[in-house]
Amino acid sequence: MARYEPVQLAFNSVDPEGCSKDKAPIIFVHGLTASKELWNDLPEITAKATNRKVYAVDSRNHGDSPWCDVFNFDCNVDDLLHFMDSINAPKAIIIGHSMGGITGMKLALRAPERVEKLVVEDMSCRKLSQPMLDMVFLYISLGRAALEQVPSDVDEDTARKIIFDTVMQSLPQELKMLARPDNTNFRIQLKRTPEGRWAFKSNVDLLMKALKNSNELMSEPTGVYEGPSCFIYGKLSPFLVGLDEPNIRKHFPNAKMVGIDNATHSVHTECPREFNDALLNFLQE
């Protein structure tokens, strides 16, 4: 795996009352085009339940973290290791969704001594195929086109719904499995421009460029992480994580597999109770 110059990641943190200082912190890592806010109240719930300090970070080219020309799924690992060093965390529990799950897996395989536990939300342990990346590219490109139609005088929830509804109407039937019809905040993280228009919180143009070249975006995972890991996935997701269990166990022999009924790719926003239960049960084992 190549090494990259890290950037300083933006973050939110939760320090519960009476937090144990000798426990490794928990770090939430979001998916492609999302941001730290998409975890909603899950960091607070997790901090209180585990009595650990919890961080939610923005990956590079996302949210409040720096935007730069270098982007792939390997440089995200360098950024996260640098973040752990900056908060003086020799070890951490990593919880990652989608792209964040890839970051967590690659970190655990590269530096297993830095990961106390790993939770991967709806992502398999293999290099993503170009057709799969093209599917994500189409979703994002439709969202970018829909954003141009959003009036500037609507609130953020309305803006999200306009974009989501437009995208879902335009997607081919086989790609509608990316999200449930009621999950209007999936991948849609917005901010106001100085001119008052709505814009995405991620560097969408650069991300779309990266999605067109699977060889540069992601290398094949290698190595073994023998620590505790949990793969929570949506049984309706097009990523088909359950079918990848034999390959997952090659790299994560102690993996726990938890499939969630009626969930697609964003399990924690579509089925929050089921996801929270699975997550906290694993963390408290």
Disulfide bonds with the S-S distance in Angstrom:
none
